[in-house]
Every structure is written in C-alpha cells, then in structure tokens.
Amino acid sequence: WIAVIAALVLSRAIQVVCRRLRAEGEARRLVPGIILVAALLPSVTQVAHVHPYYLSFYNVLIGGLPGAARRGFEPTYWGDTYLAAVLWLNEKAPADATVWIDPPGMESVVKMYHYMGMMRPDLRTTAGPEGIDTADFAVSQNKPTEFSEQVKALVRSRVPVWTERLDGVPLVFVWRLSANAP
C-alpha cells in the first residue's frame, strides 16, 4: 500500500508542478525526472554515507547512528563489519597470528573471508571462551547484547589497537592480546 500511495503522491506532485510552472512540451517531460531525483536524493546520499555498513543505518528522526547508539540501539548486526577487521589484520598482524573471534558464531564469517582469499592464509582463527587464551588478537563487533564475558572484560579494561567507526560510533574492535602482536 505504501508504494501505491507514494506513486499517487508522485503523480499528483507532477501535475501540480506542471500546472504551476505552466510547463508544456519538453519542460513537461523533464518535470517527472526532476521530482523523482529530488525525492530519491536524500535516501541515496544516506545509503552512500553508511556504505558498506548498511545494517548500521538509522534515520534522522533518532539522530542517525550516534542518536541510536545513545538510546541503546545496536550499532551493528550480522557481522557486516568483520571484513574491515580482517583487512586491518592482513596489514598489521604478524605472521602466523591467531585471531579470537567473538561472538563464536561470527568465526564462520571470518573463515569465509579466509576461504575466499580475502584473509592472509597464515592467519588462524579461534572462538569460544577457551580460544582467547592462545590468541594474539581479539575481534568483536559492537553489538553489546552479544558481548561475551571476555569481550565485556576487554571493553572495560583495554583500549583497542584498532576500531572501525561510522559517525564516531565504534562498529568493530580489534584488541592486542599477546606481547608478540604489534
């Protein structure tokens, strides 16, 4: 229904603009395109702004991502930020480093990047409460409702070596765990 209503409103807007401008001929044919661009431009710019973190989009009514985060909404979902951490690790992690991934289910996302050749072949992953003990780095998305006890402790006690942010809001954290890690 919303699409039908939007189409009717757009059609009416075109009629009103054409009548007020007394548009005829070529000008009348341009009006629909101009109105359509004007209607879609704000949405297109917002999507471009959050790229590639589309799941971190919140509209202006709540204050964008910063407003949503201040009100307790999740800054990110579904592991869409782990690729940024992988790319950072590819550049900064020492050879044969072990990376602890949290929450444990997100290790499959990182392993997919490994399988696809987007992660250095020498980097290893681990997950789960016991995996953190042997890791050089820890990676977690900023989704507080899924923070494990280990991540809660890291958030309280350590400064990440790297954080991907959008509009100042952290999306994914990387912590150094071993002295061997740069």
Secondary structure, DSSP 8 states (H G I E B T S, - for coil): -HHHHHHHHHHHHHHHHHHHHT--HHHHHHHHHHHHHHHHHHHHHHHHHHTT-GGG---TTTTHHHHHHHTT--S--TTTTHHHHHHHHHHHS-TT-EEEEESGGGHHHHHHHHHTT-S-TT-EEEESTTGGGG-SEEEEES-GGG--HHHHHHHHH---SEEEEETTEEEEEEEE-STT--
